Amino acid sequence: MEERGILETLKELSIGFVAYSPLGRGFLSGQIKSIDDLPENDFRRAIPRFQGTQFDKNIELVKAIEAMSEAKGVTSSQLALAWILSKGILPIPGTKRRKYLEQNVAATAITLTQADLAQLESIVPLGTNTGAPYDEFSMGLID
């Protein structure tokens, strides 16, 4: 969305943007360290960003975000949500437990400095390949 200039256009037109799956289908929760952390029948196993070397690359990105979140005293999920909110985007994270709902809501109170934003942007620069969000067939249905 950012690369294509869509967010800038939406801001100019005063149109909101809602981010679906803002925690990377669970990557940014910090709960996924290995593909074996997903159940055998989990649909994410068929998604390119959860496969092979791309999975390993994404785990490295998550580790860097986790290190930053630990230094700030927040969870990686909270940091990710605060980052999204700082861009004027409304995230809708999936939440199965009240504990995580409360953590997600607490992200709204996190203030990120320009240095924080620069650090996040250096961890995951615009254009970073994190793998396709869907399999090839499903990607063909998007655009």
C-alpha positions as CSV (number, residue, x, y, z in Angstrom):
1,M,0.0,0.0,0.0
2,E,2.8,2.4,0.8
3,E,4.9,1.5,-2.2
4,R,2.0,2.1,-4.6
5,G,1.2,5.5,-3.0
6,I,-2.2,4.3,-1.9
7,L,-1.9,5.5,1.7
8,E,-0.8,9.0,0.6
9,T,-3.8,9.2,-1.7
10,L,-6.2,8.0,1.0
11,K,-4.8,10.7,3.4
12,E,-5.2,13.4,0.7
13,L,-8.8,12.3,0.3
14,S,-9.5,11.9,4.0
15,I,-10.3,8.2,3.6
16,G,-9.4,5.7,6.3
17,F,-7.5,2.5,5.8
18,V,-8.0,-0.7,7.8
19,A,-5.1,-3.1,8.0
20,Y,-6.2,-6.8,7.8
21,S,-3.9,-9.2,9.6
22,P,-1.6,-6.5,11.0
23,L,0.4,-9.0,13.0
24,G,1.5,-10.9,10.0
25,R,-0.8,-13.9,10.6
26,G,0.8,-14.4,13.9
27,F,4.4,-13.8,13.1
28,L,4.5,-10.6,15.1
29,S,2.9,-12.2,18.1
30,G,6.2,-13.8,19.0
31,Q,4.5,-17.2,19.4
32,I,5.8,-18.7,16.1
33,K,9.4,-19.6,16.2
34,S,9.3,-22.7,13.9
35,I,7.0,-24.1,11.3
36,D,6.3,-26.8,13.8
37,D,4.6,-24.3,16.1
38,L,1.7,-24.4,13.6
39,P,-0.8,-27.3,13.6
40,E,-0.4,-29.8,10.7
41,N,-3.7,-28.6,9.2
42,D,-3.0,-24.8,9.6
43,F,-3.6,-22.9,6.4
44,R,-0.6,-20.8,7.0
45,R,1.6,-23.8,6.1
46,A,0.5,-23.2,2.5
47,I,1.4,-19.5,2.5
48,P,4.7,-18.6,0.9
49,R,5.8,-16.4,3.7
50,F,5.6,-19.4,6.1
51,Q,7.7,-21.7,3.9
52,G,11.4,-22.6,3.6
53,T,14.0,-19.9,3.6
54,Q,11.3,-17.1,3.5
55,F,10.1,-18.3,6.9
56,D,13.6,-18.1,8.2
57,K,14.1,-14.6,6.8
58,N,10.8,-13.5,8.4
59,I,11.8,-15.0,11.8
60,E,15.0,-12.8,11.7
61,L,12.9,-9.7,11.1
62,V,10.6,-10.7,14.0
63,K,13.7,-11.2,16.3
64,A,14.8,-7.7,15.5
65,I,11.4,-6.3,16.3
66,E,11.2,-8.4,19.5
67,A,14.6,-7.0,20.6
68,M,13.3,-3.4,20.1
69,S,10.0,-4.2,21.9
70,E,11.8,-5.7,24.9
71,A,14.0,-2.5,25.1
72,K,10.8,-0.4,25.1
73,G,9.0,-2.7,27.7
74,V,6.2,-3.7,25.3
75,T,5.3,-6.8,23.4
76,S,6.2,-7.2,19.8
77,S,2.5,-7.2,19.0
78,Q,2.0,-3.9,20.7
79,L,5.0,-2.4,19.0
80,A,3.7,-3.5,15.6
81,L,0.3,-2.1,16.3
82,A,1.7,1.2,17.5
83,W,3.8,1.4,14.3
84,I,0.7,0.9,12.2
85,L,-1.3,3.4,14.2
86,S,1.5,5.9,13.8
87,K,0.9,5.7,10.1
88,G,-2.7,6.6,10.5
89,I,-3.9,3.1,9.8
90,L,-6.6,1.3,11.8
91,P,-5.4,-2.3,12.5
92,I,-7.9,-5.1,13.1
93,P,-5.8,-7.9,14.7
94,G,-7.4,-11.2,15.2
95,T,-7.7,-11.9,19.0
96,K,-8.7,-15.2,20.6
97,R,-8.2,-14.3,24.2
98,R,-9.1,-11.4,26.4
99,K,-5.5,-11.1,27.5
100,Y,-4.4,-10.4,23.9
101,L,-7.3,-8.0,23.4
102,E,-6.2,-6.0,26.4
103,Q,-2.6,-6.0,25.1
104,N,-3.7,-4.9,21.7
105,V,-5.8,-2.0,23.2
106,A,-2.8,-1.0,25.3
107,A,-0.8,-0.4,22.0
108,T,-2.9,2.7,21.5
109,A,-1.1,4.3,24.5
110,I,2.4,3.7,23.1
111,T,4.1,6.8,21.7
112,L,6.8,6.1,19.1
113,T,9.5,8.7,18.7
114,Q,11.0,9.6,15.3
115,A,14.0,7.5,16.3
116,D,11.7,4.6,17.1
117,L,10.1,4.9,13.7
118,A,13.4,5.2,11.9
119,Q,14.6,2.0,13.7
120,L,11.5,0.1,12.7
121,E,11.8,1.3,9.1
122,S,15.5,0.1,9.1
123,I,14.4,-3.3,10.4
124,V,11.7,-3.7,7.7
125,P,12.4,-1.2,5.0
126,L,9.7,-0.4,2.5
127,G,9.8,-3.0,-0.2
128,T,11.2,-5.8,2.0
129,N,10.2,-9.1,0.6
130,T,8.4,-11.0,3.3
131,G,6.8,-13.5,0.9
132,A,3.4,-13.6,-0.7
133,P,0.5,-13.4,1.8
134,Y,-1.4,-16.1,-0.1
135,D,-0.7,-19.1,-2.4
136,E,-0.4,-18.4,-6.2
137,F,-4.1,-19.1,-7.0
138,S,-5.3,-16.8,-4.2
139,M,-2.9,-14.1,-5.2
140,G,-4.4,-14.2,-8.7
141,L,-7.7,-13.3,-7.3
142,I,-6.5,-10.1,-5.6
143,D,-5.5,-7.7,-8.3
